[in-house]
Amino acid sequence: MDFKASLQASRMIINELTGSSFVHKMQGLLFKSQGFEKLGQKYLDHYAEEMEWVEKYTNRMLDLGCVPQGKIEQAYTLIEDPKAYIEADLKLQRDGVEKLYQLMPALACDPTTYDITKAYLADEEEDQYWSEEQLDLIEKIGIQNWLLRQM
């Protein structure tokens, strides 16, 4: 069986996810420093969860006999405004979910990587829904009330 598509997909996911998870960690630290303890912890936990996915994909590549080689190049600037950050992150989440949907057909010949990616896709959709929910909540209760809930 040719695992080229699985290896390419895993490599892409590892590289992109490692960079974006680091940003989530840094944002979590920033939000905590601003006094938004719950929001900060949400992103620190999100970092840990994403690194678990990196580990799963790394292990899958190793199972397929490939030693991962990555290139992580992601410039970032932390965003101090929590709402602006959620809006920016939501755009990235939507783009990522779309990329994952596009990958799925190519992974059909490798049920193991397909199943890992299917579970990861479900997790990413859940994260997307959380961000959408937070923005809806901000609209309904106002930014100040929402920020109070994040302390």
ABEGO torsion letter per residue (X at the ends): XBAAAAAAAAAAAAAAAAAAAAAAAAAAAAAAAAGBAAAAAAAAAAAAAAAAAAAAAAAAAAAAGBBBBBBBBBBBBBBABAAAAAAAAAAAAAAAAAAAAAAAAAAAABAAAAAAAAAAAAAAAAAAAAAAAAAAAAAAAEAAAAAAAAX
